[in-house]
Structure formats: structure tokens, C-alpha cells
């Protein structure tokens, strides 16, 4: 996990980004300098004295020079509903960087990044890292509606910067209601991308996926069938966030693991 800090963060912005989705920008210089793609922060939501446990939030983007990090969060309950009321200048306490970041294979030449819903956010810094390293990177995004594809434009701008290394010009997108891109689940686009890459003699050597567990399970199986290493990002409700309390255990093919680490 590297150098873990407990930092008082200041809300710089907190705006609606889509249906039940908000984007919060936090000034947290220490975390911004240290965070790696795929890591998260454990936040003590302010003004909630009856809720003492921190909440895990993945980092969408960071600006180390400005000392800020961005969190894309979905409003699903009392705590996240309360978070939408936090205005500029509000302070919250965060522990970070926490978790085990993405680990692309050494020498990877082509990667496929798959984000389902709000799961597109924890992959963005990885995508940046891959593109900046000259890795040919393609992106598949899925969401319920066009309005929920809130990360699409930022991915489009990033892929445009990666044109020199052969990145596709835009993410392949699917929506459950057919309002944008392919109608249905994005797994059909993943199957196509894997097949297209193999057919052109430039198969993927890394797949990274984040989103609902059923999606990740399907994509991991698709990657395994294609013989491509795949990483998934697991998340559970957690108390400590640093591997001590054993409250976020998930079952894996090699036994039980703590999702926080």
C-alpha cells in the first residue's frame, strides 16, 4: 500500500454528473501525490455522527501538481445522499492511498479496459498510464443509459492522445436501453474486441475490468477463453480498509481474500 496517510481533505467541487451520480473534487495533496491507478481512499463522511465507519471510494483522476483527486460516486443510500450536500470548503478525513493497484504485465503491448457503470472511473488512471506508456489500449464502456455513460467523453479525449500507438478513436459503448451505442450488455463488445484483435494478429495481452460482479465474472471468463490475463477490481463493504478487520472477504479460486488489499 505504500505510504498510508490520514489527511484532512477539502471539498473543492461536488457536482451532479449523471443520474444519481456525483463528481467530487477533493484537495488532498499527500494522497494526490501518492495514489496509484486502482487504489482508493477510505473516507470519514463529515456531519454523520451516527455513522462512524469510513466508506471506500475509488479515485477517478488526480492532479498531483494541484494536489487534488476526483471521486465519482453513485447515490445509493443515506450516506452518499448526504455527500451530495457537501459544498465547497467542507472538510472530510480520508485515509489513503489504500488497496492494491492495477498491475499490467511487464512488456504489455496491447490492453483492453472494460468499465461497467460507475466502474469506468477506477480504470481511468490505468488507461492514462497505459496510453502514456505507449501501450495500444482499447476501451469498452457499458451503462444503463446514455446519461449514465458519464466517463465517455474523458475517455474519448484520452484515446485521441493515444492515436499514435494505435488506440481506437473512441470507446466501444453499450447501454441497457439502447439509447447510445450497442443495445444490451457490453459483454458482447468485449467478445468482439477480443476476436477482432486476434483476427488482426495483434491479440491483447492484458484485460482490466471493473463494474458489477456479474459483469466482471463474464469478462474474466471471456479473457480466460481467449488466453488473455485479466484483472478485476473487487469491492465490498469494509470497516478498516487496511486489511485488519476481515469484514470485506471475497471468495476466489485460491481461497478467501480481503478485497481491500
N, C-alpha and C positions, 0 to 999 in steps of 0.2 A: 504493500500500500504506500510505501514511501513515507515522506514526512507528513504525518497527520497533524492538522491544526484545528483548534477550536476558535473560530473567527466570528466577530460581530459584523454582520453584513448589513448594508444599507440598500433599501429598495430604490433603484433609480427610475424604473418604469414598471408598469403592471397593466397590460392592455389585453382586451379581448382579441383573440387571433382566429377564432372559428367557433363553430357550435360547441358550447361547453368547453372551450379551450382558451387558455390564457397564456401569455408570454410575459414572464417576469425577468427583469434585468437586475442583478444584484452587484453592488460594488463590494468585492471581496478580494483584495489584491493578492493575498497569500495563496488562496485557493486558485485564483486565476493563473498564477504563475506555475503552479504545481500540477494542475489537473491534466490527466491523460485521457485520450479518447476512450469512452466506455465507462469511465469512473463516475461516481455520483457524490452528492452531498447529503448529509443527514441533518434535516432542518428542525429546529425547535420553533414551531409556528407561534408568533407572538400573540398576546392578548387571548390566550386559550388556557387559563389556569387549571381547568379540569382535565386537560389532555396533556399529560406530562411526557408521553413518549414522542420521540422525534419521528419525522417522516422522511423516507428516502426519495430523492428527486435526481434523475439523471441530468447531466449537463448537456445542453443542446449545442452551445457555442461559447467561446471565450475570447476575450481581447486582453492578452497579458499586459500590453502596454497601458491600456486604460484601466486595468485592474477589475474588469467586470466579467461576469458569467451570466449566461441566459438559461432559464429553465422553462420548458414548455410543459404545462400541466393540464390535466383533464379534471373538470369539476365533477366529482363522483359522490361526495358526501359532505358532512358538516365542516370538516377541516379545510378541504380545498375550496368549498363555498366561502368560508371565512377569508381564505387567502386572497380572493378576488377583491376584498375591501381594503387591502393594504395599499396605501398610496405612497407616492414619492416621499422619501425621508423616513419611512417606517424602518425599524431595525429588527433583525432576527438573528438568531445564533445558529451557525452551521458548523458541522464537523466535516472535514474533507481534506484531501481527496480520499474517498473511500471506494473499496471494491477493486476488482481485478479487471484491468482494461482489455480492449481488443488486442489480439496478438496475431497479426498477419504472418504467414510463414516467411522465413528469410528467403529472399530472391523471388518472391511472388511477382509475376508479370501481368496477370490479369485477374481482376476481382469482381465479384457480383455482390452488391449490397442490397438487402431486401428489408424494407421497413413497412410494418403494418400499423396504420393508425398513428397514435402518438409515439409508437416505437420507431418512427422515422427520425426522431430527434436525437436519441443516443448514438445514432450511426453517423451523424453529420460530421463530427470532428474526425472520425475514422476515414470517411470519404475524402475530407480535406487532406489528411495525412497521406492517403494513397495517391491522390492526384498530384500533390506536391512532390511526391517521391517518383513520379513518372510511371506509376502503375496504371495500366489501362483498366478503367473502372466503369462498370455499368450499374445502373440503379433501377430497382423495381419498387414502386410505392403502391400501397393499397389503402383504401379508407372506405367508410360507409357512403360518403357523398363527396361531390366536388369541393364543397365548402370545408370539409374536414381534411383535405389534402394541403394543409397549411405550410408544409415544408417544401412543397414542389418548386416554387419559384427560386428559393435559395439553392436547391439542388441544381436547377437549370443553369443558374449563373456559375456555379462551381464547375459543372460539366463543360460549360463553354470554355472555361480556362484550361480544361484538360483535353481540348481538341487535338493538340499536338501529339499526345500519346495515344490517340485513337479512341478516346471515350465517346460513347454515344452522345448525340447532341442534347438529348433530354431524357429524363427518367421514363421508363415504361410504366404506365399508370393503369390502375383498375379501381372501379368503385362498385360497391354492392348494388347501388340503384341504377347504375349505367349512366350517371349524369356527367361523367368525364372518363375518357379512355375506355378500356375494356369493361364490359358489364360482367360483374361477378367477382370472385376472389382473385387475388393477384398471383395465386399459386400456378395458374395456367401460364402466366407470363414468365414465371421462373422456369417452368418446364421448357418453354420456347427458347428462353435465353440460353439455358444450358445446352439445348440441342443445336441452336444456331452457332454457338461458339465452337462446339465440337465439329460441326459440319465444315466450318471455315478453317479448320486446322489450328485454331488458337483457343483451346479449351481453358476454362477457368481453373486456377489453382488455389482459389480461396473464395468461400462464400461466408458472409456475415449476415445474420438475420436477427431482428428484434421486433417484437409485437406480441399479440395474444399467443398463449402457449400452443393451442391447436395449429396455428399458422407455423410457428417455429418447428413443431414436430413434423409437419408435412414437408417443409423446406429442407430440414435436416435429412429426411428420408430421400428427397429428390437429389440432394447433393451426394449422399452416400451411393445412390444408384448410379450416379454419373462418375463416381470415383473422385469427388472433389472434397477436400477438407472443409468442414463447416463449423462455425462458432455461433452459439446462441447466447442471448443475454437473459439470465433468469432474475426474476424479481418476486419477492414475497413480502407480506407484512413483516416488519422486523422491529425489534426493540433497541438493541445496542448498535447494530450496523457495523460492528468491527470484529465479529466472529466469536464473541464470548458467550452469548446467551442461548444459542442453538434454537432460536424461535423461527428461523427462516429456512429450515432444512428442506431440500428438494431431493427426490429420488432420481438417480442417474444410473446409467448402465454399469458404473463402477461403484455403486453404493450411494449412501446418503451424503449430500454435500451442503454446506452452508451457502445460500445464494449470495449473501453479502460479500463474501470473499472468493 
